[in-house]
Amino acid sequence: MNVHWTDTATDHLQSIHDYISHTSADYATRIVDRITKRSQQIADFPLSGKQVPEFNIKQIREVIEHPFRIIYYIKPDQIDILAVLHTSRDILKKKSKR
């Protein structure tokens, strides 16, 4: 099955790379490579990820590439990578108004 990286997920990857590259550009590249390679597992075995507990929707799943959560949505014709988030982030936390 085809895997499509949404603009949001691509932005997350870029942010991860930019943040880590302040310390080590080589390590930043390796981390992003590890994350993107997990899309092959997702393509081959879409149900291998567990359901995202915050949503409890069968089609929204995640795999962990420590310390990141790769959150994806299974559609009939493709898989959309929705987000790549650090495991410490609360994905339902609302931004405070200032």
C-alpha positions in Angstrom: 0.0 0.0 0.0 1.2 3.5 -0.7 2.3 5.8 2.1 1.6 9.5 1.8 3.4 11.9 4.2 1.1 14.9 4.9 2.4 18.4 4.9 2.1 18.4 8.7 4.1 15.2 9.1 6.8 16.5 6.7 6.9 19.8 8.8 7.4 17.7 11.9 10.3 15.8 10.4 11.9 19.1 9.3 11.5 20.5 12.8 13.0 17.4 14.4 15.9 17.6 12.0 16.4 21.3 12.6 16.3 20.9 16.4 18.7 18.0 16.6 21.1 19.4 14.0 22.0 22.2 16.5 23.9 19.5 18.3 24.8 17.1 15.5 23.8 17.3 11.9 24.8 13.7 11.3 22.6 12.4 14.2 19.7 14.6 13.0 19.9 13.0 9.5 20.1 9.5 11.0 17.0 10.1 13.2 15.0 11.3 10.3 16.2 8.4 8.2 15.1 5.9 10.9 11.7 7.6 11.1 11.1 7.6 7.4 12.2 4.0 7.0 9.4 3.0 9.4 7.0 3.9 6.6 8.0 0.7 4.8 6.8 -1.3 7.9 3.6 0.7 7.8 3.1 0.0 4.1 3.7 -3.7 4.4 1.8 -4.2 7.7 -0.6 -1.3 8.3 -2.2 -3.0 11.3 1.1 -3.6 13.0 0.8 -0.2 14.8 -1.4 0.1 17.8 -4.5 2.2 17.9 -3.8 5.7 19.1 -5.4 5.8 22.6 -6.2 9.5 22.4 -8.5 8.9 19.5 -9.6 5.3 19.9 -10.4 5.1 16.2 -9.4 1.8 14.5 -7.9 3.5 11.4 -5.7 5.9 13.4 -2.6 4.0 14.5 0.9 4.6 15.6 4.3 3.0 15.6 7.1 4.1 17.9 10.6 4.9 16.6 11.9 5.9 20.0 11.5 8.6 21.1 9.0 9.5 18.5 5.4 8.4 17.7 4.6 8.1 14.0 0.8 8.5 13.8 -0.9 7.4 10.6 -4.4 6.9 9.2 -5.3 3.8 7.2 -7.5 4.6 4.2 -8.8 2.1 1.7 -6.3 3.2 -1.0 -3.4 4.6 0.9 -1.9 5.3 4.3 -1.5 8.9 5.4 1.3 9.8 7.9 -0.4 12.4 10.0 2.2 13.4 12.6 5.6 12.6 14.1 5.6 13.6 17.7 8.0 13.2 20.6 6.6 10.6 23.0 6.5 13.1 25.8 4.1 15.4 24.0 0.4 15.5 24.8 -1.3 15.5 21.4 -4.7 16.6 22.8 -3.3 19.5 24.9 -5.0 22.8 23.8 -2.8 25.8 23.2 -3.5 28.5 25.8 -4.8 31.9 24.6 -2.6 34.9 25.4 
